[in-house]
Amino acid sequence: MSDRAVDRWVSRPMKEVIREVARSVAESQEELDRRSMAVQREIERAVERGDLPYEVDATWLQFSEVDVDLQIAVSLEGREETRDGELRAIRPGITVAPIGPRYASAYDASAEVTSDVRLKIVQVPPERRRS
């Protein structure tokens, strides 16, 4: 990982890191779905051409649940809010940086001062449509 990639993770709000992890899982699931749809279309074409004697279904893969464990450096930072050039408030915010070997060496971080964040992303069935 380049220094630029390490810097990309420095002092990001925790919600952005969690959102990025969730988005990555969703994009991966969409790619699995697209691949299964493409395989199913190929199967149907093969049946139409007579290359397959009968139709079969493509395998559909899905993440039933994803567990994510992150080791992060946590800091509390204030964001100044001004109005008409006058300081009105300082809003606290939690920022995080995932810890890896390159981050640890670049920023002299120690595993003893990190926090663990555990996420579980699960499927939620859609609500029933009312008729």
C-alpha positions as CSV (number, residue, x, y, z in Angstrom):
1,M,0.0,0.0,0.0
2,S,1.4,3.4,-0.9
3,D,1.7,6.3,1.5
4,R,-1.1,7.9,-0.4
5,A,-3.4,4.9,0.2
6,V,-2.4,5.0,3.9
7,D,-3.2,8.7,4.1
8,R,-6.6,8.0,2.5
9,W,-7.7,6.2,5.7
10,V,-6.3,8.7,8.2
11,S,-8.8,10.6,10.2
12,R,-12.0,9.5,8.5
13,P,-15.3,9.6,10.3
14,M,-16.2,6.2,11.6
15,K,-19.5,6.3,9.8
16,E,-17.6,6.6,6.4
17,V,-15.5,3.6,7.2
18,I,-18.5,1.5,8.1
19,R,-20.4,2.8,5.1
20,E,-17.5,1.9,2.8
21,V,-17.3,-1.7,4.2
22,A,-21.1,-2.1,3.7
23,R,-20.9,-0.7,0.2
24,S,-18.1,-3.1,-0.7
25,V,-20.2,-6.0,0.5
26,A,-23.2,-4.8,-1.5
27,E,-21.2,-4.3,-4.7
28,S,-19.6,-7.7,-4.3
29,Q,-23.1,-9.3,-4.0
30,E,-24.3,-7.4,-7.1
31,E,-21.3,-8.7,-9.0
32,L,-22.2,-12.3,-7.9
33,D,-25.8,-11.7,-9.1
34,R,-24.7,-10.3,-12.4
35,R,-22.4,-13.3,-13.0
36,S,-25.2,-15.8,-12.1
37,M,-27.6,-14.0,-14.5
38,A,-25.0,-14.1,-17.3
39,V,-24.4,-17.9,-16.7
40,Q,-28.2,-18.5,-16.7
41,R,-28.5,-16.7,-20.1
42,E,-25.7,-18.8,-21.5
43,I,-27.4,-22.0,-20.3
44,E,-30.7,-20.9,-21.9
45,R,-28.9,-20.1,-25.2
46,A,-27.2,-23.5,-25.1
47,V,-30.6,-25.2,-24.6
48,E,-32.0,-23.3,-27.6
49,R,-29.1,-24.2,-29.8
50,G,-29.4,-27.9,-28.7
51,D,-26.0,-27.9,-27.0
52,L,-27.7,-28.9,-23.7
53,P,-30.4,-31.6,-23.7
54,Y,-32.3,-29.9,-20.9
55,E,-32.3,-26.6,-19.0
56,V,-30.5,-26.3,-15.7
57,D,-30.3,-23.4,-13.3
58,A,-27.2,-21.4,-12.7
59,T,-25.8,-21.5,-9.2
60,W,-26.7,-18.4,-7.2
61,L,-24.3,-17.4,-4.5
62,Q,-25.1,-14.9,-1.7
63,F,-23.7,-13.6,1.4
64,S,-26.1,-14.7,4.1
65,E,-24.1,-12.8,6.7
66,V,-20.7,-11.0,6.8
67,D,-18.7,-10.5,9.9
68,V,-16.2,-7.7,9.8
69,D,-13.5,-7.2,12.5
70,L,-11.5,-4.0,12.2
71,Q,-8.6,-2.9,14.4
72,I,-8.6,0.9,14.3
73,A,-7.0,3.9,15.8
74,V,-9.7,6.2,17.3
75,S,-9.5,9.9,17.9
76,L,-12.0,12.5,18.9
77,E,-11.8,15.6,16.8
78,G,-13.8,18.8,16.9
79,R,-15.3,20.6,13.9
80,E,-15.8,24.3,14.2
81,E,-19.1,25.7,13.1
82,T,-19.2,29.4,12.4
83,R,-21.9,31.9,11.4
84,D,-21.1,35.3,10.1
85,G,-17.4,34.6,10.8
86,E,-18.1,34.0,14.5
87,L,-17.4,30.7,16.1
88,R,-20.8,29.2,17.2
89,A,-19.9,25.7,18.3
90,I,-17.4,22.9,18.2
91,R,-19.0,19.7,17.2
92,P,-17.2,16.6,18.4
93,G,-16.7,13.7,16.0
94,I,-15.1,10.3,16.1
95,T,-12.5,9.6,13.4
96,V,-10.8,6.3,12.8
97,A,-8.0,4.8,10.8
98,P,-7.7,1.1,10.2
99,I,-4.5,-0.3,11.6
100,G,-2.2,-2.4,9.4
101,P,1.5,-2.9,9.3
102,R,2.1,0.0,6.9
103,Y,-0.1,2.4,8.9
104,A,1.6,1.3,12.2
105,S,5.1,1.9,10.8
106,A,4.1,5.2,9.0
107,Y,2.5,6.7,12.1
108,D,4.4,4.8,14.9
109,A,1.1,3.3,16.0
110,S,1.0,0.6,18.7
111,A,-1.5,-2.3,18.8
112,E,-1.9,-1.7,22.5
113,V,-3.7,1.6,21.8
114,T,-6.1,0.5,19.2
115,S,-9.8,-0.4,19.4
116,D,-11.7,-3.2,17.8
117,V,-14.9,-2.7,15.9
118,R,-17.1,-5.6,15.0
119,L,-19.8,-5.4,12.4
120,K,-22.3,-8.0,11.3
121,I,-24.0,-7.4,8.0
122,V,-27.0,-9.7,7.5
123,Q,-29.8,-10.1,4.9
124,V,-33.0,-8.4,5.6
125,P,-36.0,-9.6,3.6
126,P,-38.0,-6.8,1.9
127,E,-41.3,-5.8,3.5
128,R,-44.4,-7.4,2.0
129,R,-46.2,-5.2,-0.5
130,R,-49.7,-4.4,0.4
131,S,-52.3,-5.2,-2.2
